[in-house]
């Protein structure tokens, strides 16, 4: 892992993005330091208090907001923990634009499974991304599993973008991890909207006896 090149590529991504603030940059560097300490294992556990101290972020709300936004923008993957006995996990996304990635691998540990994933270069040019056509279904499945999504959803995502040459409309996908997060969030939103809701009770008309047609008279009051 060439950490100098990684940080250089991070700043190349940052240069054209107006959304990150100094808080986001500070948090990213704190996470990078913990990743370095973990010998560049992906994903790796983090301690909130420790990262807040390193990044000089004093508010838990600000820390959480910046962490979620870095994940939303495709700089990291964030898997928060809701247990006091286990820390949250972070996966650092690489922005290597070279074509030679020999020996540049990262270990992804999901549960009891360990998969070696080759770090894929990203194409910043306004043309079809030929490099992304080398993404394997297994690599996508591991990422979706890390994001608590199923293999079926991973297969649909992979087949959709494999068929269109990893293009989003007329724009080549530069970061497939961010595209996958967008896909997963869209699937969750569609599922939530498809759930049947309660029927809206009819409004009473003046002078008439009001009867709610949605009432189930087999149920107690």
C-alpha positions in Angstrom: 0.0 0.0 0.0 1.6 3.3 -1.1 0.1 5.7 1.4 1.7 8.8 -0.3 0.0 8.0 -3.6 -3.2 7.2 -1.8 -3.3 10.6 -0.1 -2.3 12.3 -3.4 -5.2 10.6 -5.1 -7.5 11.5 -2.3 -6.7 15.2 -2.8 -7.2 14.8 -6.5 -10.7 13.6 -5.7 -11.2 16.4 -3.2 -10.1 19.1 -5.6 -13.1 18.9 -7.8 -15.6 18.3 -5.0 -17.1 21.4 -3.3 -19.0 19.4 -0.6 -16.3 18.4 1.9 -15.4 20.9 4.7 -12.3 21.1 6.8 -14.1 18.8 9.3 -14.5 16.1 6.7 -10.8 16.4 5.7 -9.7 16.2 9.3 -11.9 13.2 10.0 -10.6 11.5 6.8 -7.0 12.0 7.9 -7.8 10.6 11.4 -9.3 7.5 9.8 -6.3 7.2 7.5 -4.0 7.2 10.5 -6.0 4.4 12.2 -6.0 2.5 8.9 -2.2 2.8 8.9 -2.1 1.6 12.5 -4.2 -1.4 11.4 -1.6 -2.2 8.7 -4.0 -1.2 6.0 -6.5 -4.0 6.7 -9.9 -3.5 5.2 -12.3 -3.1 6.9 -10.9 -2.1 10.3 -12.5 -1.2 13.6 -12.4 2.3 15.0 -13.0 3.9 18.4 -15.2 7.0 18.2 -13.5 8.8 21.1 -10.1 8.1 19.7 -11.0 9.3 16.2 -12.7 12.4 17.6 -9.6 13.3 19.5 -7.4 12.7 16.5 -9.6 14.8 14.2 -10.2 17.5 16.8 -14.0 17.2 16.4 -15.6 17.9 19.7 -19.3 17.1 18.9 -20.6 13.6 18.5 -23.3 14.9 16.1 -20.7 16.6 13.9 -18.6 13.4 14.0 -21.5 11.2 13.0 -22.7 13.6 10.3 -19.3 13.9 8.7 -18.7 10.1 8.9 -22.1 9.4 7.1 -21.4 12.1 4.5 -17.9 10.7 3.7 -19.6 7.4 3.1 -22.4 8.9 1.0 -19.8 10.7 -1.2 -17.8 7.5 -1.8 -14.7 8.3 0.2 -15.2 5.5 2.8 -17.6 2.7 3.7 -19.0 3.2 7.2 -20.6 0.3 9.1 -21.7 1.8 12.5 -22.0 -0.5 15.5 -24.9 -0.3 17.9 -23.1 -2.4 20.6 -21.0 -1.1 23.4 -18.8 -4.2 23.1 -17.9 -3.7 19.4 -16.6 -0.7 17.6 -17.8 0.6 14.2 -15.9 -0.6 11.1 -14.5 1.5 8.3 -13.4 0.5 4.8 -11.2 3.0 3.0 -11.9 3.4 -0.7 -8.9 3.7 -3.0 -8.6 6.2 -5.8 -5.7 4.7 -7.7 -5.8 5.8 -11.3 -2.8 3.8 -12.6 -3.1 0.7 -14.7 -0.5 -1.3 -12.7 -1.9 -2.5 -9.4 0.3 -5.6 -9.0 0.5 -6.5 -5.4 -2.0 -3.8 -4.4 -4.6 -5.8 -2.6 -6.8 -5.3 0.5 -8.3 -7.9 2.8 -12.0 -7.7 3.3 -13.2 -9.6 6.4 -17.0 -10.0 6.6 -18.1 -12.2 9.5 -16.1 -15.4 9.3 -15.4 -15.0 5.6 -12.2 -13.5 4.3 -12.0 -12.4 0.6 -9.0 -10.8 -1.1 -10.2 -8.0 -3.3 -8.1 -6.3 -6.0 -8.1 -2.6 -5.8 -9.6 -1.3 -9.0 -8.4 1.9 -10.6 -10.9 4.7 -11.3 -11.1 6.5 -14.6 -11.6 10.3 -14.4 -11.7 10.8 -18.2 -15.0 11.6 -20.0 -15.1 8.3 -21.9 -16.3 4.7 -21.3 -14.5 3.2 -18.3 -12.8 0.2 -19.7 -11.1 -0.6 -16.4 -14.4 -1.0 -14.5 -15.4 -3.8 -16.9 -12.9 -6.0 -15.1 -15.0 -5.9 -11.9 -16.0 -9.4 -10.8 -19.4 -10.4 -9.4 -17.7 -11.9 -6.4 -16.1 -8.5 -5.6 -19.5 -6.8 -5.8 -21.2 -9.5 -3.7 -18.6 -9.0 -0.9 -19.2 -5.3 -1.0 -23.0 -5.7 -0.8 -22.6 -8.2 2.0 -20.5 -5.6 3.9 -23.3 -3.1 3.4 -25.9 -5.6 4.8 -27.4 -6.2 1.3 -28.0 -9.6 -0.3 -26.3 -11.4 -3.2 -29.5 -11.1 -5.3 -29.3 -7.3 -5.1 -25.6 -7.5 -5.9 -26.2 -9.6 -8.9 -28.9 -7.2 -10.2 -26.5 -4.2 -9.7 -23.6 -6.0 -11.4 -25.7 -7.3 -14.4 -27.3 -3.8 -14.9 -24.0 -1.9 -15.1 -22.1 -4.7 -16.8 -24.6 -4.5 -19.6 -24.2 -0.8 -20.1 -20.4 -0.7 -19.8 -20.4 0.7 -16.3 -21.9 4.0 -17.5 -24.5 6.0 -15.6 -26.4 7.5 -18.5 -23.7 9.1 -20.7 -21.3 9.5 -17.8 -18.7 6.8 -17.0 -18.8 5.6 -13.4 -15.7 6.8 -11.6 -16.5 5.2 -8.2 -18.5 2.0 -8.4 -18.6 1.8 -4.6 -20.6 5.1 -4.5 -22.8 3.8 -7.3 -23.5 0.7 -5.3 -24.4 2.7 -2.2 -26.8 4.8 -4.3 -28.3 1.6 -5.7 -28.8 0.1 -2.2 -30.3 3.3 -0.8 -32.7 3.5 -3.8 -33.8 -0.2 -3.3 -34.5 0.5 0.4 -36.5 3.6 -0.5 -38.6 1.7 -3.1 -39.2 -1.1 -0.6 -40.4 1.4 2.0 -42.8 3.1 -0.4 -44.3 -0.3 -1.6 -45.4 -1.2 2.0 -49.1 -0.9 2.3 -50.2 1.9 4.6 -53.3 2.5 6.6 -56.4 3.6 4.7 -57.3 7.2 5.1 -60.5 7.4 7.0 -63.4 9.1 5.2 -64.3 12.6 6.3 -67.8 13.0 7.9 -70.4 14.9 5.9 -72.5 17.4 7.8 -75.9 16.0 8.7 -75.0 12.4 8.0 -74.1 9.5 10.3 -70.3 9.0 10.0 -69.2 5.5 9.3 -65.5 4.7 8.8 -65.4 2.2 5.8 -61.8 1.2 6.7 -62.8 0.0 10.2 -62.4 -3.7 10.9 -65.4 -4.7 13.0 -63.8 -8.0 13.9 -61.3 -6.1 16.1 -61.9 -4.7 19.6 -62.3 -1.0 20.0 
